[in-house]
Amino acid sequence: MPKRRAKSGTNASVTLFALVIVVILGLYYALTGRDPGGVFGTPTASVATQTAPVVHVPTTLNGSGAWWEVYFTDPVNVRDPANWQGSVEGRLIEKINAAQASIHIASFEFDLTPVAEALIAAKQRGVDVRWVTDDENGLGADEEPGHGQFAMLQAAGIEVRSDTRSALMHNKFWIFDGQSVWTGSTNITENGIFKQNNNVVFIKSPELAVIYEREFQEMWDGQFGPRSPSTLDDQVAVVNGSRIVVVFTSEDPALENAVIPIVQSATRSIRFLAFSFTDYPLADAMSQRWKAGVDVAGVFEKVGSETEAAELRTLMCRSVPVRQDGNPSFLHDKVIVVDDRIVITGSLNFSTNAEESNDENVIIIDNAEIARLYLQEFDRVWNLASDPEIATIACG
């Protein structure tokens, strides 16, 4: 009997202990959504978790929080301009709303009324808002149906200047309060944010902002193209241990001086996403690294890759793995990732005009965490892309 009572008491203790553990785990699960050890089974994924996120939250922090953010457009799931709050446009408006002193913009195209309204509100609260754009595709296009946003800015007292050249003012960068920079491939348009594949990198760094402010001021003062002053030696910043190099064309040849040497230095991998890729020296550098055993792969925008000038043929005929994008609109990225750590992005298409005539910016970031997100986006785009039809490409 005593043994039986002891056994019964032990079972009761174990049962109570187990109940306490289950309650604790249940509270943890309810508060965090995490299921330690699979106690509660695998929940069915919600619609929110089934779709690709638009915003990739950085994991590298400094004392005051994240010093960088990376965004990709999501034309599969985020394609309604009326619901802009959860899009890249929404993230940009957050930056505008937070600005306290200045917003200086060098951006090619514009047709987003909510962005115009946010800039006007910033101007009304005393923020110095100025915009440099392209004459034809910026101010000229403002008279077309669905446009008029530059006119809204001007009516509110915001000055907008253009390049007045046949070549393009093709930049897409924003500087906030002289403290942070927004750049990448994304035009501030419905197509750019809701239809095309694009990317944005946002970096909090006064040192980097100084570099972009100097270029903005040159253009604001009417200095465009290859005759504008070069300050290449002063366009390097180290932010929390990550080296960042900026190149502005056409005063400095970005492909020749920066991009191709980095590609040639690759020892493990090269990945690229390209709207326009017509530069043979870059294609040759990639194919030479492939021949040397480096893992090379890339996605071309479909329509552009089928032109006579495109380098799809060069790479494909040398057996480099390449695909054509599956977006019914455009793959508009201009991205190269080297050795899983160096990200090259910006407004520069891989072409002679971009290199020698246009006003463009290239930003080169040595940071493995940022590179990881760009590689994830590459994998997503690659999986939606298709192999070119070999029969349509004549390899000599």
C-alpha positions as CSV (number, residue, x, y, z in Angstrom):
1,M,0.0,0.0,0.0
2,P,2.6,2.6,0.8
3,K,4.4,1.8,-2.4
4,R,1.1,2.1,-4.3
5,R,0.4,5.5,-2.6
6,A,3.9,6.7,-3.4
7,K,3.5,5.8,-7.1
8,S,0.1,7.6,-7.3
9,G,1.7,10.7,-5.7
10,T,4.5,10.6,-8.2
11,N,2.1,10.4,-11.2
12,A,0.2,13.3,-9.8
13,S,3.4,15.4,-9.5
14,V,4.4,14.5,-13.0
15,T,1.0,15.3,-14.4
16,L,1.0,18.7,-12.6
17,F,4.6,19.4,-13.9
18,A,3.6,18.5,-17.4
19,L,0.5,20.7,-17.2
20,V,2.6,23.7,-16.1
21,I,5.0,23.1,-19.0
22,V,2.2,23.0,-21.5
23,V,0.7,26.2,-20.1
24,I,4.1,27.9,-20.3
25,L,4.6,26.7,-23.9
26,G,1.0,27.7,-24.8
27,L,1.6,31.2,-23.5
28,Y,4.9,31.4,-25.4
29,Y,3.2,30.2,-28.6
30,A,0.3,32.7,-28.2
31,L,2.7,35.6,-27.7
32,T,5.3,34.8,-30.3
33,G,3.7,32.6,-32.8
34,R,6.6,30.1,-32.4
35,D,5.9,26.5,-31.8
36,P,8.9,25.1,-29.7
37,G,9.4,21.4,-30.5
38,G,6.3,21.2,-32.6
39,V,4.0,20.8,-29.5
40,F,1.0,22.5,-31.1
41,G,1.5,21.1,-34.6
42,T,2.4,23.1,-37.8
43,P,-0.2,25.8,-38.3
44,T,-1.6,26.4,-41.8
45,A,0.2,29.4,-43.4
46,S,-1.9,32.5,-43.6
47,V,-2.2,34.5,-46.8
48,A,0.4,37.0,-45.4
49,T,3.0,34.3,-44.8
50,Q,2.4,32.7,-48.2
51,T,3.2,35.8,-50.1
52,A,6.7,37.2,-50.6
53,P,7.5,40.1,-48.3
54,V,8.0,43.5,-49.9
55,V,10.3,44.8,-47.1
56,H,13.3,42.9,-46.1
57,V,14.2,44.0,-42.5
58,P,18.0,44.3,-42.0
59,T,19.7,42.4,-39.2
60,T,22.9,44.4,-38.9
61,L,22.4,47.1,-36.2
62,N,24.4,50.0,-34.8
63,G,23.9,51.8,-31.6
64,S,20.9,53.7,-32.9
65,G,19.2,50.9,-34.8
66,A,19.5,49.5,-38.4
67,W,21.8,51.5,-40.6
68,W,20.5,50.0,-43.8
69,E,17.2,48.8,-45.4
70,V,16.6,46.9,-48.6
71,Y,13.4,46.8,-50.5
72,F,12.2,44.9,-53.6
73,T,9.1,45.5,-55.6
74,D,6.7,42.6,-55.8
75,P,4.7,42.8,-59.0
76,V,3.2,39.4,-58.4
77,N,1.5,40.2,-55.0
78,V,1.8,44.0,-54.6
79,R,0.4,45.6,-57.8
80,D,-2.4,47.9,-56.8
81,P,-1.5,51.6,-56.8
82,A,-4.6,52.4,-54.8
83,N,-3.2,50.3,-51.9
84,W,0.2,51.9,-51.8
85,Q,0.7,51.8,-48.0
86,G,2.2,48.3,-48.1
87,S,4.4,48.9,-51.1
88,V,7.8,50.5,-51.8
89,E,5.9,53.7,-52.3
90,G,4.6,53.5,-48.8
91,R,8.2,53.1,-47.5
92,L,9.3,56.2,-49.4
93,I,6.4,58.3,-48.1
94,E,7.4,57.2,-44.5
95,K,10.9,58.7,-45.2
96,I,9.4,61.9,-46.6
97,N,7.1,62.3,-43.6
98,A,10.0,61.8,-41.2
99,A,12.2,64.4,-42.9
100,Q,12.9,67.6,-40.8
101,A,15.3,69.7,-42.8
102,S,15.8,68.7,-46.5
103,I,14.8,66.3,-49.2
104,H,17.0,66.6,-52.3
105,I,15.9,64.4,-55.2
106,A,17.6,63.4,-58.5
107,S,15.0,61.1,-60.1
108,F,14.2,60.3,-63.7
109,E,10.4,59.9,-63.9
110,F,7.4,60.7,-61.7
111,D,3.7,60.0,-61.7
112,L,2.7,59.1,-58.1
113,T,0.2,61.6,-56.6
114,P,0.6,60.4,-52.9
115,V,4.3,61.0,-53.1
116,A,3.7,64.5,-54.5
117,E,1.2,65.2,-51.7
118,A,3.7,64.0,-49.1
119,L,6.4,66.3,-50.5
120,I,4.0,69.3,-50.5
121,A,3.2,68.6,-46.9
122,A,7.0,68.5,-46.1
123,K,7.5,71.8,-47.9
124,Q,4.6,73.3,-45.9
125,R,6.3,72.3,-42.6
126,G,9.5,74.0,-43.6
127,V,11.5,71.2,-45.3
128,D,13.8,72.3,-48.2
129,V,12.4,70.1,-51.0
130,R,14.2,70.3,-54.4
131,W,14.0,67.9,-57.4
132,V,16.3,67.4,-60.5
133,T,14.8,65.4,-63.3
134,D,15.1,64.6,-67.0
135,D,13.8,67.2,-69.4
136,E,11.9,64.9,-71.7
137,N,11.0,62.0,-69.5
138,G,10.5,64.1,-66.4
139,L,9.1,67.6,-67.0
140,G,8.2,67.0,-70.6
141,A,6.2,63.9,-69.7
142,D,4.4,65.8,-66.9
143,E,1.9,67.1,-69.5
144,E,0.8,63.5,-70.5
145,P,-2.4,61.9,-69.2
146,G,-2.0,60.4,-65.7
147,H,0.8,62.9,-65.0
148,G,0.9,66.4,-63.6
149,Q,2.6,65.6,-60.3
150,F,5.6,67.9,-61.1
151,A,3.0,70.7,-61.8
152,M,1.6,70.0,-58.3
153,L,5.0,70.4,-56.7
154,Q,5.7,73.7,-58.6
155,A,2.3,75.1,-57.7
156,A,3.2,74.5,-54.0
157,G,6.5,76.4,-54.4
158,I,8.8,73.3,-54.8
159,E,11.4,74.0,-57.5
160,V,12.1,71.4,-60.2
161,R,15.0,71.6,-62.6
162,S,15.9,69.5,-65.6
163,D,19.0,68.7,-67.5
164,T,18.0,70.1,-70.9
165,R,20.2,67.6,-72.7
166,S,19.5,64.8,-75.3
167,A,21.2,62.3,-72.9
168,L,19.3,61.2,-69.9
169,M,19.3,62.4,-66.3
170,H,18.6,58.8,-65.3
171,N,19.4,58.9,-61.6
172,K,17.0,57.6,-58.9
173,F,18.4,58.9,-55.6
174,W,16.9,60.8,-52.7
175,I,18.8,62.4,-49.8
176,F,17.0,63.0,-46.5
177,D,18.2,65.6,-44.0
178,G,21.8,65.2,-45.2
179,Q,21.8,62.0,-43.2
180,S,20.6,59.2,-45.4
181,V,20.4,58.1,-49.0
182,W,17.7,56.1,-50.9
183,T,18.9,54.7,-54.3
184,G,18.5,51.8,-56.6
185,S,16.7,51.0,-59.9
186,T,13.2,52.2,-58.9
187,N,11.6,55.0,-60.8
188,I,8.9,56.8,-58.7
189,T,6.1,55.7,-61.0
190,E,3.2,53.2,-61.0
191,N,5.1,51.0,-63.5
192,G,8.3,51.2,-61.5
193,I,6.7,50.2,-58.2
194,F,3.7,48.1,-59.1
195,K,4.6,46.3,-62.4
196,Q,8.4,46.1,-62.7
197,N,11.0,44.2,-60.8
198,N,13.1,46.9,-59.0
199,N,15.2,47.3,-55.9
200,V,16.0,50.0,-53.4
201,V,18.7,50.3,-50.8
202,F,18.4,52.9,-48.0
203,I,21.5,53.7,-46.0
204,K,21.7,55.9,-42.9
205,S,25.2,57.6,-43.2
206,P,26.0,61.3,-43.2
207,E,29.3,60.4,-45.0
208,L,27.4,58.8,-47.8
209,A,24.9,61.6,-47.9
210,V,27.7,64.1,-48.4
211,I,28.8,62.2,-51.5
212,Y,25.3,62.3,-53.0
213,E,24.7,65.9,-52.0
214,R,27.7,67.0,-53.9
215,E,26.5,65.3,-57.0
216,F,23.0,66.7,-56.5
217,Q,24.4,70.2,-56.1
218,E,26.4,69.9,-59.3
219,M,23.3,69.0,-61.3
220,W,21.2,71.6,-59.5
221,D,23.8,74.2,-60.7
222,G,23.5,72.8,-64.3
223,Q,26.5,70.6,-64.5
224,F,25.6,67.4,-66.3
225,G,27.2,64.7,-68.4
226,P,30.9,63.9,-69.1
227,R,32.0,67.4,-68.5
228,S,30.7,67.6,-65.0
229,P,33.5,67.5,-62.3
230,S,34.8,64.2,-61.1
231,T,35.3,63.7,-57.4
232,L,35.8,59.9,-57.6
233,D,38.6,59.9,-55.0
234,D,36.2,61.3,-52.4
235,Q,33.4,58.9,-53.1
236,V,34.2,56.1,-50.6
237,A,32.6,55.7,-47.2
238,V,33.0,53.1,-44.5
239,V,29.8,52.6,-42.6
240,N,29.9,50.2,-39.6
241,G,32.8,48.4,-41.1
242,S,31.2,48.0,-44.6
243,R,33.0,49.7,-47.5
244,I,30.8,51.6,-49.9
245,V,32.0,53.1,-53.2
246,V,29.9,55.4,-55.3
247,V,30.5,56.1,-59.0
248,F,28.7,58.8,-61.0
249,T,28.6,58.6,-64.8
250,S,29.3,60.0,-67.2
251,E,32.1,62.0,-65.5
252,D,33.6,58.7,-64.5
253,P,33.3,55.4,-66.3
254,A,31.7,53.1,-63.8
255,L,31.8,49.9,-65.8
256,E,35.4,50.3,-66.9
257,N,36.8,51.6,-63.6
258,A,34.7,49.8,-61.0
259,V,32.3,47.1,-62.1
260,I,34.4,45.1,-64.5
261,P,37.4,44.9,-62.2
262,I,35.2,43.6,-59.4
263,V,33.7,41.0,-61.7
264,Q,37.2,40.0,-62.7
265,S,38.2,39.6,-59.1
266,A,35.4,37.0,-58.4
267,T,36.6,33.7,-57.0
268,R,33.3,32.0,-56.1
269,S,30.2,33.4,-57.7
270,I,28.6,36.1,-59.8
271,R,24.8,36.7,-60.1
272,F,23.2,39.5,-62.1
273,L,19.8,40.9,-63.0
274,A,19.8,43.2,-66.0
275,F,17.2,45.4,-67.8
276,S,19.7,46.4,-70.5
277,F,23.0,44.5,-70.9
278,T,24.8,45.5,-74.1
279,D,28.3,46.0,-72.8
280,Y,30.6,43.3,-74.4
281,P,33.6,43.9,-72.0
282,L,31.4,43.1,-69.0
283,A,29.9,40.0,-70.7
284,D,33.4,38.9,-71.6
285,A,34.7,39.4,-68.1
286,M,31.8,37.3,-66.7
287,S,32.3,34.5,-69.3
288,Q,36.0,34.4,-68.5
289,R,35.3,33.9,-64.8
290,W,32.8,31.1,-65.8
291,K,35.6,29.5,-67.8
292,A,37.9,29.8,-64.7
293,G,35.4,27.9,-62.6
294,V,33.4,30.7,-61.0
295,D,29.7,30.0,-60.6
296,V,28.1,32.6,-62.9
297,A,24.3,33.0,-63.7
298,G,22.1,35.9,-64.7
299,V,18.6,37.0,-65.8
300,F,18.0,39.3,-68.7
301,E,14.9,41.4,-69.2
302,K,13.2,39.4,-72.0
303,V,12.4,42.0,-74.7
304,G,15.7,43.8,-74.3
305,S,17.7,40.6,-74.4
306,E,16.4,39.8,-77.9
307,T,17.9,42.9,-79.6
308,E,21.0,42.7,-81.8
309,A,23.1,44.6,-79.3
310,A,22.2,42.5,-76.2
311,E,24.9,40.3,-74.7
312,L,22.6,37.4,-74.0
313,R,24.0,35.7,-77.1
314,T,27.6,36.1,-75.9
315,L,27.0,34.5,-72.6
316,M,24.7,31.8,-73.8
317,C,27.0,30.8,-76.6
318,R,29.8,30.4,-74.1
319,S,27.6,28.1,-72.0
320,V,27.1,30.6,-69.1
321,P,23.7,29.9,-67.4
322,V,21.3,32.8,-68.4
323,R,17.6,33.2,-68.5
324,Q,15.0,35.6,-69.7
325,D,12.7,37.1,-67.0
326,G,9.1,36.0,-66.5
327,N,7.6,39.4,-65.7
328,P,5.0,40.4,-68.3
329,S,6.1,43.9,-67.7
330,F,9.8,44.5,-67.2
331,L,12.7,43.2,-65.1
332,H,14.2,46.7,-64.5
333,D,16.9,45.8,-62.0
334,K,20.6,46.6,-62.6
335,V,22.2,44.4,-60.1
336,I,25.4,42.3,-59.8
337,V,26.4,40.3,-56.7
338,V,29.9,39.0,-56.4
339,D,31.2,36.3,-54.1
340,D,28.1,36.5,-51.9
341,R,29.1,39.8,-50.4
342,I,29.6,42.6,-52.9
343,V,26.4,44.2,-54.2
344,I,26.5,46.5,-57.2
345,T,23.2,48.4,-57.9
346,G,21.9,51.8,-58.8
347,S,20.5,53.4,-62.0
348,L,23.2,52.3,-64.4
349,N,22.2,50.0,-67.2
350,F,25.1,47.9,-68.5
351,S,25.3,49.9,-71.8
352,T,27.5,52.5,-73.6
353,N,25.0,55.3,-73.3
354,A,24.7,54.8,-69.5
355,E,28.5,54.8,-69.3
356,E,29.4,57.6,-71.6
357,S,26.4,60.0,-71.9
358,N,23.8,59.8,-69.1
359,D,23.9,61.0,-65.6
360,E,23.7,57.8,-63.5
361,N,24.9,56.5,-60.1
362,V,26.3,53.2,-59.1
363,I,26.6,52.1,-55.5
364,I,29.0,49.2,-54.5
365,I,28.4,47.8,-51.0
366,D,30.7,45.2,-49.4
367,N,28.3,43.6,-46.9
368,A,27.3,39.9,-46.8
369,E,23.9,40.5,-45.1
370,I,22.8,42.9,-47.8
371,A,24.2,40.6,-50.4
372,R,22.1,37.7,-48.9
373,L,18.9,39.6,-49.5
374,Y,19.8,40.4,-53.1
375,L,20.7,36.7,-53.7
376,Q,17.3,35.7,-52.3
377,E,15.7,38.1,-54.8
378,F,17.8,36.7,-57.6
379,D,16.7,33.2,-56.7
380,R,13.0,34.4,-56.8
381,V,13.4,36.0,-60.2
382,W,15.5,33.1,-61.6
383,N,12.7,30.6,-60.6
384,L,10.1,32.7,-62.5
385,A,12.4,33.1,-65.5
386,S,12.8,30.8,-68.5
387,D,15.7,29.5,-70.6
388,P,16.2,31.2,-73.9
389,E,15.2,29.3,-77.0
390,I,18.6,28.1,-78.4
391,A,17.1,27.8,-81.9
392,T,16.5,31.5,-82.1
393,I,20.2,32.4,-81.2
394,A,22.8,31.8,-83.8
395,C,26.2,31.0,-82.1
396,G,29.0,31.6,-84.6
